[in-house]
Amino acid sequence: MAVALVRGRASAKCFSPHLWKSVRHASKTAYYVLLPEVPPDTAETNAVMRIDQLPQFSEITAQKCVAACAKFAIEYETKLENHAENLKNLKKGKTFEDVYNPLEEIAVPLNTAWATVKNLNYVSASEDYNKAFSRVHPQIERAKNERWVNETLYYAFKELDANSSNLNEYQRRLVDLYLLEGKLNGMELPAADRARLVDTVKLITQEASNFRNKVRICTEMFSHDVTNFRCLEEMPWPLLAQMSRDKDNPTRGPWRATLQPANYQSMMSYCSDRLTRWNLWHAYHNRASFMHASKFLNNNKLIEQLRSHRLDLAQMLGYNNFIEMSMETKMANSAENVLNMIETLKGRFAPILWEETAQLQKFAQSEGFTHKLEMWDLSYWQRRHKEHLYGEEKDKVSEYFPVNTVLLGLFDLCTKLFGINFEEVTPSVELWHSDVRFFNIMDENGKHISSFYFDPFSRPEKSSSVYMDVGREKSDLLKTWPYSYLSLKIPRPPTASDPALMRLEDLQSLFHEFGHGLQQMLTKVPFSEISGQKNIEWDAVQVCAKFMRQWLTIPSVVKSLSGHWQTNEPVPDEILLNALKASHYSYNFDMMYQLYVSAFDMEIYMTKTQWKTIMTQLWEMFLPIPLDDKDSLPCSMTPIFCEMYPAAYYSHKWSEMIAADLFAAFKEVGFQNEQEIKVLGRRFRETYLSLGGGAPASEVFRIFRGRDPSTDALQPPKFSL
């Protein structure tokens, strides 16, 4: 799956309408030509354009965000065209610096400004930033995608490839990137075929958008009012209050159930009325399906059209199917490797899941449930069973994990593993909110490497997304060091005197996102295009995040992060073990369900078999709960039909497998062996955290592990002290 094609990168030039101006040409026939109006902003007048310093948030407005990004995008395209013309006029042989350096010079300013806008869109109380984001996003994407479809540039990189003995490893990696992206954008096709390719990409983009919109409309149009409080008496108070139509008295009801993810999952987990759960499940699993009342909201045909267009796309480029094309940009490298992983893990986890489901059925029966478990029963009885086994002590667990204690524990772990140190900077750095903190990262000698902003708490105006995104890339040419934005959704303390406490899921989010951040901030790759997490194969981009999360499966590590907010006592063993077991209660079911979707995704793009047939054939191999005849969930499976995972859904499990294999190296030497752990940690930094997208993911793995990956380390979780 080439990013360029699956995400619609191949497109014609276009500028935002608000930046056009008219120029009248006098002739026998008068007419108007529209030209892009370049904003007059400069780095002196617009803080968003100052890439050589940290963002001055007090000077930034949504209007300046639009102007800065628009100007950088226009300059990017203009300078790219000028660069291509200069390459044509070069009489002597082209050097890497001739071809690539001008691209680096125009990319870093654009990417830095765009990162500022994206972050403010997620964290700001003003809707103006959301409008600014929506306004400039298409223009930014179109501008950046021009580098993949510039014929002069493509053949300049081919010329460099022909003399690759003169290139270092990072330069070769960049040349390979541009050649692959050029190939996947049809640069080697005749003009007529290339035009047909672009038309096909446009069709995919349009139909993917239609698919997504139909799912959105069907999700938004459904609601169900629950009037009997007994159905919801197990619902936690905050969730009940959110659903109540009477905000002054949430216990009165009625309570509005919808298909929005958080609301839907709450109902499926806490609603005791089986008929209500079935009604919600049926509506959710038949969004945009042929069972919907309106034929105009049916995605059934769109599924087949998207499959057909992606097959055409692949075959135009010389591949047998879309899966084969997808593997060009994946660590897995072949469909055979993916299918082998799926089959191996299925054989390992299926017997365990079948046994767990039988135990769940027995528990439900012991509680008076007289039916055979169906899919609309699963979340409810899993939650009940988990509470029966491990108690309901979420609030008690969080008392042992104040934010500052956890953060210091994470920093200490990173210091031991990777030889880096952390320093909070106040008050000289500008921040966008009083919640936000700023940290520098230094090496063992005290030399500054990178920095990050930390925005920990939920706020009404803040996006629900949890992320760690790069704010500025490393570029030796422009002498920029990297910084990142880390945003979590930890519950805000009710008052300033109350402690800021983290739930176990907050710890997991922190470690996961910090894994991304470490790769962004500790990169040693000199070129922005392949530094940090850029250019990492799609099925390997989550590896460092999942590797860091693995540390939270070790009770002693989790305990080292704890300290009761009043007494500073570490979390007691029993509470800790129960919390860890509870957090992984549904791991085996989740594993098998994701393997099922991965197998479904592979079959969808390797064969022409009708999707319902594929679903029916695969279901009973992966899941012990019967498939309901009315289940049409693929009609709303946006990840594999219109978002980021067509022919790539397996990436979730592939990256988890790689992370488990890497973490197994630390287990093998023993966590008590501090010297060996330190050696491994430094090696991990010098490979995964330093190289990132600067080397093929399979090569980085071999350098660290000394062999090819194995599925052996990915096992059902077990916890003991």
C-alpha positions, 0 to 999 in steps of 0.5 A: 500500500503506497501512501501516495495512492492509498491516501490519495497523494496523487493529485493536481495542483490547487490553491485555497480559494481565499488566496486567489486574486484576479489579473485582467488580460487585455486583448481582443477578448477580455478574460481573467486569470486566477493566480494564487495570492501569496500572503505578505507574512514573514518570520518577523511578522508571523510567529508560525513561520519562525522555525529556528525557535520554539513556538511563541504561542502568545503571538499565534492566532488562527489567522496567522496559522492560515497565512503561514501555512498557505505561504509556505505551501505556495512557496513549496510548489514554486520552489519545487518547480524552479528546482526541477528547472534548475536540474534540467539545466545542470550540464555536469553530473548531478550530486546528491546535494544538487538533487535533495538539499533544495527539497530539505530547505523547503520541506522543514519550514512547511512541516514545522508550521503545519505541526504547530497548526495541527497541535493547536487544532487538537488542544485549543479552546477556540474553534478558529483553529479547527477552521484553520486546520480544515482550511489549509490541510488540503493545500498542504497535502497537495503541495507536499505530494508534488514531489512524488509526481515531478518527472524531472525530480524522479529521473534525477533520483534515478540518475543518483541511483545509477551512481549509488556507490557515491552515496552513504546509507542515509542518502541511499535510503532517500533515493530508494524512497523517492524512486519507490514513491515515484513508481507507485505514482506511475512515473514509469508509465506512459502518459495515457496510463499515468492519466488513467492511474490518476483518475483511478486514485481520484475514484478511490478517494471519492468513493472512500469519502462516500463510504465514510460519510454513509457510516457517519450518517447512519451512526448519527441518525440512530438513538434509543431512549432507555426509560427503565433505570433498572436497566442501567443501575450498574452504569458508573455515575459519570457515564449515566450523567452523560446519557441522561436527558435531565442534566439536573437529575441524572437518575430520572432519565430517560437516558439517550443511547447512541452509536457513538463509540464511547456511548455504545461501548458503555451500553454494551458493557453496563446495560443489563437488559438483553433486548436493549443490548441486541437493539444497539448491537443490531443497529451498530453492526448494520450501519450502511448495510443493505439492511438499512432502510435507505438504499442511498446509505448502503455501502455494499456496492461501494465495498466491491467498487473500492476492491475493484479500483484498488485491484486495477490500481495494482495491476496498472503498476504491474502487481498481481493484486493490491496486497502485493502492491501493499507489501512494497511499503511493509516490513512483512514484505510478502502476503505469505509472511503475513498469513503465516503470522496470522495462522501461527498466532491463531493456533496459539490463542484459539484453544485458550479463547475457546476455554475462556469462553466456556468459563464465561458461559458457566459464570453467566449461567451461575448468575442466572443467565439462561441463554447461549452467549451471543455477541451482544452479550459478550461485553456485558458478561466479560465486564461482570466476570472481570469484576467478579475475579479482580474486584472494582478497585479502579479508584483505589489503584489510581491513588498510588499513581500521582502524575509526577510520581509516574513521570519521574518513574518513566524518566528514571527507566529511560535514563537507565535504559537509554542513557538520557536525562530530563530537565523541566524548563520553567518559566522561559518557554511559552505554553498554550495552557497552564496545564502544559509543561516543557522538558528538555532531553540531554545525553549523559554528558549534559548535551541537549538533544531534544525537547517535548511539551506535555499536556496531560489533562482532559479539558472540555475544549481539548480533543479526546485524541491521545498522541505524541507528534513531532513538532519540528524534525531534525535536519542537519542542513537547516541545523534544527533539533527535534521537539514533540507534542505529548497530549494525554487525557488524564482526568483533571483533579476537581480542585487545585488542592486535589491530587492529579492521579493516573488510571492504569490505562493512563499509564499505558497511554503514556508509555505507548505515546512516549515510545513514539516520542523517543523515536522522534526525539532521539533520531540521529538521521540527518535528513528530515524526510527520513528522521524520527518516525518518517519513512518507517514501514507502516507495519513497524511504525508502532513497534517502539510504542508497543515495546515501551508498553511491554514494560508495564507487563512487568509488575516490578516496573509498574510498582516502581512508578507508584507512590500513594499520593498521601503516604508515598507507599508503593502499590500493594502486591494484591492490588497491583496484580489484580489491576494488571490481570483486569487490564488484560482480561480480554486480551485473548479475545481481542487478539483473535478478533484482530487476527480475524479482521486481519485475515478478512482484510487480506482475503478482501484484497487478494480474492474476488470472493463476495465479502459476506462469504469471506466473513462467514468462512473466516468467523468460525475459525477465529471466534467461538461466539456464533456469527449472527446472520444479520451481522453486516459490520464490514459495511462500516469497517472504515479502517480497511475500506476508506482510512489507513489500513486497506491491505494493512490491518495486520499491522497492529499484530505485526508490530506487537509481534516485533515489539514482543520479540525485542522485549524478549531480549531483555527478559532473556538476560533477566531484569535483575541483571542491571549491567546487561539490561543497560547494554541492551538499552543502549543498543536499542537506542542506537538502533530503533531510537536512532535510526527510525526511518533511516534504515529498513525496519527488517535491517534494524531488527536484525542489527538488534536481534541478530536474526529474523523476527519470530512469533514465539515471544507473543504469548498470552499474558501472565502476571506474577511477582 
